[in-house]
Amino acid sequence: MILSWKDNFDPKLISVVDKVDQKIAPRLAEMDEQIVENQAKVLRSFQEHNVSESDLYGSTGYGHSDEGRDKLEEIYADVLGGEDALVRPQFVSGTHAIGVGLLGLVRPGDEILYITGEPYDTLQEVLGLAGNGIGTPKEYGINVDYVDLLPNGEVDLEAVKKRLRPETKVVAIQRSRGYATRDSFTIAKIAEMVKAVRSVKPDVWIFADNAYGEFSETQEPTHVGVDVIAGSLFKNAGGGMAKTGGYIVGRKDLIERISYRFTVPGLGGAEGATFGSLRDMFQGFFISPQTTGNAIKGAIFEAALLEELGLSVSPKWDAPRTDLIQTVNFGNPDDMIKFAAAIQANSPIDSFVTPIPETMAGYEDPVIMAGGSFVSGSTTEFSGDGPLREPYTLYMQGGLTFAHVKVAIIGAAQATFFDQK
């Protein structure tokens, strides 16, 4: 008879878990304080904007006079440090919102310059750095380039300052690591980037891909001088509740400019029905500080446990956190695939499915993706994925509850390293 959930696992593994629990307890307490601070900020904004039951119903057709949509966008702008926002279910992904934001800012002859190294796989096709080039900035006479990172993974600020040109209209920052091995960039690091760029070109527009970053600290890039940020609602900002959508937050004049690419000139953000999505979007943003905090607490546990088991992890359990992502290097494809399958087996949805690597649109290598989520593809929920290439790194993210991440990662460790063939 099973008396405890721990009886499901090898006693040697549980002894490691107990050691990890003791070690990370102070770090988890720090995260609980951050959750409260961010939650208070969101609650205050809801109160100040007088959110009511009628704001949750949404609109159909053209979406004219959608007071709930307009109020939600005011809250996003308020909490995330902007003057205006687009928060819409019509954004199909974070990549879509980022693409609309970047391409809405530039015109023929302009340049977009990434200063955080080569953008991640899906954005490379959006920007014309990979793929067939159809519809990319290059077709419109817009140049896209990037500055390589230093060998230690930091931004080469001196190279950036030298690389800025008169035609550089937008400087882009990728906050999260994507499928790279470098650390994600903290808000403090982003502040340094902004200062360096502005010292050479004060009038350039600075854009940050904020994916996985919302509420992972107590500030966002827009609080330290970034002009525009964008992200997905089925990552942090949707709190695990939003079924689709994305957001763009920033300076009012730039959001207006971007809105004309989101719809068409003349209409901008004035139209766009929300057809029943507002309740989930409001509620998701409200609980996002808690959901994001749970996911980060889970990542801290993952890092500590897997490092105790001899694996290379990044970030370390006690390192500063600025997003939901935790990486683990397996060094070989077999263990990576086995671990991903165990993550899938410990998911609430489709636990019976076996993930296999496959070639996917927007990626240069076969990718394995694991995680059964209530919202399809949601990386606010616990999942793991990565390209099948050296050093065979699995990128884990999300977790609606800390308890689920803990049980699931112990289960994955059991299946990969303790179960006998």
matplotlib code that plots the C-alpha trace (Angstrom):
import matplotlib.pyplot as plt

x = [0.0, 1.4, 1.4, 3.1, 3.8, 7.5, 6.9, 6.6, 10.3, 13.7, 14.7, 18.1, 16.5, 14.2, 17.2, 18.6, 15.3, 15.2, 18.7, 17.7, 14.6, 16.6, 19.2, 16.7, 14.2, 15.7, 15.6, 12.0, 11.1, 12.7, 10.5, 7.4, 8.1, 8.6, 5.2, 3.5, 5.1, 4.1, 0.6, 0.0, 1.0, -1.5, -4.3, -3.7, -4.0, -7.2, -8.6, -7.5, -9.1, -12.4, -12.6, -16.2, -18.1, -19.3, -15.7, -15.2, -17.7, -15.9, -17.2, -18.0, -17.8, -15.6, -15.1, -16.2, -16.5, -15.0, -14.5, -13.1, -10.5, -9.5, -9.3, -7.2, -4.7, -4.5, -3.7, -1.0, 0.5, 0.3, 1.8, 4.4, 5.7, 4.4, 2.1, -0.2, -0.7, -2.1, -3.4, -5.3, -6.4, -5.6, -1.9, -1.4, 1.9, 4.6, 6.6, 3.7, 3.5, 7.2, 7.2, 4.3, 6.1, 9.4, 8.1, 5.6, 8.4, 10.6, 10.4, 12.4, 16.0, 15.9, 17.8, 16.9, 20.0, 19.9, 22.6, 22.0, 23.5, 21.7, 17.9, 16.4, 15.2, 11.6, 12.5, 15.3, 12.7, 10.5, 13.6, 14.9, 18.0, 16.8, 14.1, 12.9, 12.8, 9.2, 7.5, 10.6, 12.2, 14.7, 11.8, 11.0, 14.6, 15.0, 18.3, 18.5, 21.8, 23.1, 26.2, 27.8, 28.0, 31.3, 32.7, 31.2, 27.7, 27.6, 26.6, 29.7, 28.8, 31.8, 31.1, 27.5, 28.4, 30.7, 28.0, 25.2, 24.6, 22.4, 20.0, 19.7, 16.1, 15.5, 17.9, 16.4, 17.1, 16.2, 15.8, 15.5, 18.2, 16.0, 17.9, 21.2, 23.5, 24.1, 22.3, 19.1, 19.6, 18.4, 16.7, 20.0, 21.8, 19.2, 19.6, 23.3, 22.5, 20.1, 22.6, 25.3, 23.1, 21.7, 25.2, 25.8, 22.3, 19.8, 16.9, 17.0, 14.0, 14.8, 12.7, 12.8, 11.5, 10.0, 9.1, 9.2, 10.1, 7.0, 6.9, 10.1, 11.5, 9.8, 10.6, 10.2, 12.5, 10.2, 11.0, 14.7, 14.4, 13.2, 10.6, 8.6, 8.2, 6.2, 5.3, 2.8, -0.3, 0.3, 3.5, 3.8, 1.3, -1.7, -1.2, -2.2, -5.7, -5.5, -6.2, -4.4, -3.1, -0.1, 0.7, 2.8, 3.4, 5.4, 5.4, 2.1, 3.3, 5.1, 2.1, 0.0, 2.6, 2.7, -1.1, -1.3, 0.6, -1.5, -4.6, -4.5, -3.7, -6.5, -8.0, -5.0, -6.2, -9.7, -11.0, -10.6, -13.3, -12.5, -15.4, -15.3, -11.6, -11.5, -12.4, -9.5, -7.2, -8.1, -8.0, -4.8, -3.0, -4.2, -2.8, 0.3, 2.6, 1.6, 1.8, 5.2, 6.5, 5.5, 7.2, 10.4, 10.3, 10.0, 13.0, 15.1, 14.2, 15.0, 18.4, 19.3, 18.1, 19.6, 22.9, 23.0, 22.5, 25.6, 24.1, 25.2, 22.4, 21.9, 21.0, 22.3, 19.7, 21.0, 21.6, 19.4, 16.3, 14.8, 12.7, 11.1, 13.7, 15.9, 18.3, 20.0, 22.7, 22.6, 25.6, 23.8, 20.5, 19.3, 19.1, 17.6, 14.8, 14.2, 14.0, 11.6, 9.4, 9.3, 8.2, 5.4, 4.4, 4.2, 1.9, -1.8, -2.9, -1.7, 0.5, 0.1, 1.8, 5.4, 7.1, 9.5, 11.9, 10.6, 11.4, 9.1, 8.5, 10.8, 13.5, 16.8, 17.1, 14.7, 13.0, 11.6, 8.7, 7.2, 4.4, 0.7, -1.0, -4.5, -3.7, -2.1, 1.6, 1.4, 4.9, 3.4, 2.6, 5.4, 7.1, 10.4, 11.8, 15.0, 16.7, 18.5, 22.0, 25.1, 25.3, 21.8, 20.2, 16.6, 14.9, 12.4, 9.9, 6.7, 4.6, 1.1, 2.0, 5.3, 4.0, 3.4, 6.9, 8.4, 6.6, 7.1, 10.9, 11.4, 9.5, 11.6, 14.8, 13.5, 12.7, 16.0, 18.6, 17.1, 14.8, 16.5, 16.0]
y = [0.0, 3.4, 5.7, 8.7, 10.1, 9.5, 5.8, 5.9, 6.7, 5.1, 5.9, 7.0, 9.6, 10.8, 11.3, 13.6, 15.4, 15.9, 17.4, 19.7, 20.9, 22.0, 23.8, 25.8, 26.8, 30.3, 30.9, 29.8, 32.2, 35.1, 34.1, 34.2, 37.8, 38.7, 37.1, 39.3, 42.4, 41.8, 40.6, 43.8, 45.9, 44.1, 44.3, 48.0, 48.5, 46.5, 48.7, 51.9, 51.0, 50.0, 46.6, 45.4, 42.2, 43.8, 44.3, 40.5, 39.8, 41.1, 42.0, 40.6, 42.0, 45.0, 45.3, 48.9, 50.4, 47.4, 48.9, 45.7, 45.4, 49.0, 48.7, 45.6, 47.4, 50.3, 47.8, 46.1, 49.5, 50.5, 47.4, 46.6, 50.2, 51.6, 54.4, 52.3, 48.6, 46.2, 43.1, 41.0, 37.4, 38.0, 37.6, 33.9, 33.7, 35.7, 35.4, 37.1, 39.9, 40.4, 40.4, 42.9, 45.1, 45.1, 45.5, 48.1, 50.4, 50.3, 51.5, 51.0, 52.0, 51.4, 48.9, 46.5, 45.7, 42.8, 43.4, 40.2, 37.9, 35.9, 35.8, 32.4, 30.0, 31.1, 34.8, 34.1, 33.3, 36.3, 38.6, 37.0, 35.5, 32.0, 30.5, 31.5, 35.3, 35.8, 38.7, 39.4, 42.9, 42.3, 42.3, 45.9, 47.1, 46.9, 45.6, 43.2, 42.4, 41.4, 41.8, 38.7, 38.2, 38.0, 34.5, 34.7, 35.3, 39.0, 41.8, 43.3, 46.9, 48.4, 46.5, 47.6, 51.3, 51.0, 49.2, 51.7, 53.7, 56.5, 54.1, 52.0, 52.7, 49.9, 48.2, 44.8, 42.9, 39.3, 38.9, 35.1, 32.7, 31.0, 27.9, 29.4, 28.4, 31.9, 33.3, 35.2, 38.9, 40.4, 43.8, 45.2, 44.0, 45.4, 48.8, 48.7, 48.0, 50.9, 53.3, 52.2, 52.5, 55.9, 57.2, 56.9, 57.2, 58.8, 58.8, 55.1, 53.0, 50.1, 47.0, 44.0, 40.5, 39.9, 36.3, 34.3, 37.4, 39.0, 39.1, 37.1, 40.2, 43.2, 45.4, 45.0, 46.3, 49.3, 50.4, 50.9, 52.8, 50.2, 51.8, 48.7, 45.2, 42.3, 38.7, 35.9, 35.4, 31.7, 32.3, 34.3, 37.1, 34.8, 33.1, 29.7, 31.0, 32.9, 30.5, 32.5, 36.0, 38.3, 41.8, 44.8, 47.6, 50.8, 54.4, 55.7, 57.1, 53.8, 51.6, 53.7, 53.2, 49.4, 49.2, 50.2, 47.1, 45.0, 46.0, 48.7, 52.4, 54.5, 51.7, 50.7, 49.4, 50.9, 47.6, 44.0, 41.9, 39.9, 37.4, 35.8, 35.9, 38.8, 36.9, 34.5, 37.4, 39.5, 36.6, 35.2, 38.5, 38.8, 35.5, 35.7, 36.9, 33.7, 31.4, 32.8, 32.6, 28.9, 28.2, 29.9, 28.0, 24.9, 25.8, 26.4, 22.9, 21.5, 23.1, 22.0, 18.4, 17.8, 19.3, 17.0, 14.1, 15.2, 17.1, 20.5, 23.0, 26.7, 28.9, 27.4, 27.1, 30.1, 32.4, 35.4, 34.6, 36.7, 34.2, 30.7, 28.8, 26.1, 24.2, 20.8, 19.4, 15.6, 15.3, 12.7, 12.4, 9.2, 10.6, 13.8, 11.9, 9.6, 12.6, 14.4, 11.3, 11.2, 14.8, 14.0, 11.0, 13.3, 15.8, 16.1, 15.9, 13.3, 11.6, 8.4, 10.0, 9.4, 12.5, 11.9, 14.4, 15.9, 18.7, 21.7, 25.0, 27.7, 25.4, 24.4, 21.0, 18.3, 19.3, 17.3, 18.8, 17.3, 18.5, 17.9, 21.2, 22.5, 25.2, 23.7, 24.8, 26.8, 27.2, 28.7, 25.1, 22.7, 21.5, 20.7, 21.0, 21.5, 20.9, 17.6, 19.1, 19.2, 19.6, 18.1, 20.6, 20.4, 23.7, 23.3, 26.0, 26.7, 25.1, 26.1, 24.9, 24.3, 20.9, 19.7, 20.7, 19.0, 15.7, 15.7, 16.4, 13.7, 11.3, 12.3, 11.8, 8.4, 7.2, 8.4, 7.6, 5.1, 2.8, -0.3, -1.4]
z = [0.0, -1.0, 2.1, 0.5, -3.0, -2.3, -2.2, -6.0, -6.3, -5.6, -2.0, -3.2, -5.4, -2.6, -0.3, -3.0, -3.2, 0.6, 0.5, -2.4, -0.5, 2.4, 0.3, -1.8, 0.9, 1.4, -2.3, -2.6, 0.2, -1.7, -4.7, -2.5, -1.6, -5.2, -6.0, -3.4, -4.7, -8.3, -7.3, -5.3, -8.4, -10.6, -8.1, -7.6, -11.4, -11.6, -8.8, -10.3, -13.7, -12.1, -13.7, -13.7, -14.6, -17.8, -18.9, -19.2, -21.9, -25.0, -28.5, -31.9, -35.4, -35.7, -32.0, -31.8, -28.4, -26.6, -23.2, -21.7, -24.3, -23.9, -20.2, -20.3, -22.6, -20.2, -17.4, -19.4, -20.2, -16.6, -15.0, -17.7, -17.8, -21.1, -22.2, -24.5, -25.5, -28.0, -26.2, -28.7, -29.4, -33.1, -32.3, -33.0, -31.0, -29.4, -32.6, -34.4, -31.9, -32.1, -35.9, -36.0, -33.5, -35.3, -38.8, -37.8, -36.7, -39.8, -43.4, -46.6, -46.0, -42.3, -40.3, -37.4, -35.4, -32.8, -30.2, -28.3, -30.9, -33.6, -33.0, -32.2, -34.8, -35.5, -35.6, -38.1, -40.7, -39.8, -40.2, -43.4, -41.8, -42.7, -44.9, -48.3, -47.6, -48.8, -47.0, -44.9, -44.3, -47.2, -49.7, -48.5, -48.6, -44.8, -43.5, -40.6, -38.8, -35.5, -33.3, -32.0, -28.3, -26.4, -25.7, -22.2, -23.5, -22.6, -25.1, -26.7, -25.9, -27.5, -30.8, -30.6, -30.2, -33.2, -35.3, -34.9, -38.1, -39.3, -40.9, -37.7, -36.8, -34.3, -31.8, -30.7, -27.6, -27.0, -23.2, -23.1, -24.3, -26.9, -28.0, -27.2, -24.3, -23.0, -19.9, -20.3, -19.7, -16.5, -16.3, -14.8, -17.9, -20.2, -18.5, -19.3, -23.0, -23.1, -21.6, -24.0, -27.1, -26.1, -25.5, -29.2, -30.8, -28.4, -30.9, -31.9, -30.9, -28.6, -28.8, -26.4, -27.0, -23.6, -24.0, -20.8, -18.9, -17.5, -13.7, -13.4, -11.8, -10.3, -13.3, -17.1, -19.9, -20.4, -16.8, -17.7, -21.0, -23.6, -25.9, -26.9, -25.6, -26.9, -25.9, -25.9, -23.8, -23.6, -21.9, -18.6, -19.2, -19.8, -16.5, -18.0, -18.5, -21.9, -24.8, -27.4, -28.1, -27.6, -26.5, -27.4, -24.8, -25.2, -26.1, -27.3, -30.6, -31.4, -30.5, -32.8, -35.6, -34.9, -34.8, -38.5, -39.3, -36.9, -38.9, -41.6, -41.7, -40.4, -38.2, -36.1, -32.7, -32.9, -34.2, -33.3, -31.6, -28.5, -28.8, -25.4, -24.7, -22.3, -19.1, -19.5, -20.5, -17.5, -15.1, -16.6, -16.2, -12.7, -11.6, -13.7, -10.8, -8.9, -12.0, -13.1, -9.5, -9.3, -12.6, -11.4, -8.1, -10.2, -12.3, -9.1, -7.9, -11.4, -11.4, -7.9, -8.3, -11.8, -10.8, -7.7, -10.2, -12.1, -15.0, -16.4, -15.9, -16.6, -14.7, -11.4, -8.7, -6.8, -9.8, -10.5, -12.5, -15.3, -17.2, -16.9, -18.8, -17.3, -19.4, -18.9, -21.1, -21.6, -24.0, -26.0, -27.9, -26.2, -22.6, -23.9, -25.7, -22.8, -20.4, -22.7, -22.9, -19.1, -18.9, -21.3, -19.2, -16.1, -17.9, -17.0, -20.7, -23.2, -20.7, -22.8, -25.8, -26.7, -28.1, -31.0, -32.7, -35.9, -38.4, -37.7, -39.6, -38.4, -36.9, -38.5, -36.8, -35.7, -32.5, -29.6, -27.7, -24.6, -22.4, -22.3, -21.6, -21.1, -23.7, -26.7, -26.9, -23.7, -22.2, -19.1, -18.4, -17.6, -20.8, -22.3, -25.8, -27.7, -31.1, -31.6, -31.9, -29.7, -26.7, -26.7, -24.4, -23.2, -22.5, -19.7, -18.9, -17.1, -14.5, -13.3, -9.8, -8.1, -6.8, -10.4, -11.5, -8.5, -9.0, -12.7, -12.6, -10.0, -12.2, -15.2, -13.2, -12.0, -15.5, -17.0, -14.4, -11.9, -13.7, -15.0, -18.6]

ax = plt.figure().add_subplot(projection="3d")
ax.plot(x, y, z, "-o")
ax.set_aspect("equal")
plt.show()
